[in-house]
Amino acid sequence: MDRPTVFISYSHEDEAWKERVSTHLTVLHESLEAWDDSHIEPGADWRTELEQAISGAGAAVLLISAHFLSSRFILEEEVPRLLQRRADSGLHLIPLLLSPCDWEAAEWLQRLQLRPRGARALSEQSRHAIDAELASLAKELRLLTSRSVQDVVSAPYLPRPVDVSISRLPLSGEHLFGRERELALLDGAWADPDTHVISLVAWGGVGKSSLVNQWLGKLAMNHYRGAHRVYGWSFFSQGQRDTTALADDFLSEALKRMGDPAPTQGAVWERGERLARYIQQERMLLILDGLEPLQAQPGPTWGRLKDPGLSVLVRELAFFNPGLCVITSRVRVTDIDHFRNTTAPVIELEGLSEAAGAELLQSLGVGGSQEELQQASRELGGHSLALNLLGTYLFGELCRVYTLLGEPARAVQYGERAVGLSRETGAAWQHSRQLAILACALTQCGRSAEAEELCLRAASLPRGEDWLVFLFGDLAYCELLLDQGRSQEVFLRLGPYVEWERSSGSRQLVGTLQWCLGKAHLRRSAEAPESLGLALEFLSEGILLMRKVGTPMLITPALTSRAAVHRLRGSFELAWRDLPAAPGACLSHLTQANTSMTTCPLADPPGGT
């Protein structure tokens, strides 16, 4: 079988760099063949030779420097052909930055993922770092050009796995943009018998879980390409703080799944070793998602697995594994660092390209020119979750705007879109917020039962340690309860927040809570007149605290609520004194959203209007 060819595009001024790259690519002669223009024989038709080399290449490496970017031959002959091949058949183009230059001025280059990571030129790195980067590049190219991938994909029949369990993996969005290279790397890793573990490393929200889910979807279409067993587990979404419990649950469940007669017995390290032995007996695809809770924090041991059972497992699999273990984490697992350039490569995910980010925003329904969408992507660093949240936020805010404008039907349309998008982000707090916004619009439509159902859904979402970010959703539910005269339930729902404030000594939420409690007492004043004094007390303290913290958007409804209290107490001058401090846009809602006194308009101020 012919070896896959890697086309090298370079300037002759960078001949030494080209030789260095070629040396790394051809360390294993049976794996890759590097091609450059030195292969063209004297007197041969260079154009034909060039065309044939590009059309037959499995991937291309572009050695970027000032010499490269100033070469007319490269920019007019090679680059257009390579870009066309990329557009036509998905040729993998990898630009490698040799030395500092204004590469960002080349628009076509901005759409590609530059190496090294962070655009730190090779010439600025140590010899050891350069060799490590080039070895990693060679491994990546071997995976990208693996012929065995196509052999497996085109096989006439592949048996179904005996067991598939991926329900514990986190949900993610339906679409994936700008990750063709990473998908190809995963394909290559699964087809490559010399790749035992592969790690996807990036900070939260870049799209690690979405990438894995999309890849699993592709594999499922072809019976998981020969996998005997598929098992996925997420450590990040289990909602437990005890890392020992997280690892113990996984080891017990995995051993049980593999048919171990005593999955809970034995020392932790022994159970990890036992699980590795089971996995090594078959071609199994194991996905370990969100390992960061089980890794050491920044320091001398940063990234090392704290659980000895998991540490033994991944090290044993790095030594030998007829299948593949896929790890996702925010930092690489340093237990297997010494396998990084051999059997356990690491894919460090970067943000989406500007073009892919713009495509993602378009799919979310965000309007704007291509230039504007690319600028938004650039300003957000191509961060996948941030882009998804931007689309979600825009639709959510449109829902709020049309709710305030008294157009609930349009508000519901935008709100439903925002809820759908927030579900795809996988961010529970954002989903809770959008459910609450939609509930407000449904309430205005008179669909209170549906609104309450959404509020209950928001309240049931897993909150973990960051439950304070769910306050917005709970406040929306409280509004609904108050409209129905269920003030006592409001006090019960806000109880945990009040208790947290008292126990922590924090003043972060006090103003907001006081405002909401004040409104609850205001709504009770018709049946319990003494509540009016409590309402004034809570609202005044809340407004004072919110002014200190600096939350003007919340001060507006709080002032309108306090104005309603003053009016009911007969203090019209004080009521009108609160109104100028609130933005005019909210005045029309004084007797609607915050007071529920539509039948009691304000009296004229002393002296007339």
PyMOL commands that set and color helices and strands:
alter all, ss='L'
color gray80, all
select helices_A, chain A and resi 12-25+37-39+46-56+66-69+72-89+103-105+107-110+117-119+122-124+127-144+147-153+180-191+208-220+223-226+243-257+268-279+292-294+308-319+334-339+354-363+370-379+384-404+408-425+428-444+448-460+467-483+487-504+510-524+531-549+552-568+572-581+584-589
alter helices_A, ss='H'
color red, helices_A
select strands_A, chain A and resi 5-9+33-35+59-64+92-97+163-165+197-201+229-234+284-289+324-329+346-348
alter strands_A, ss='S'
color yellow, strands_A
deselect
rebuild
show_as cartoon
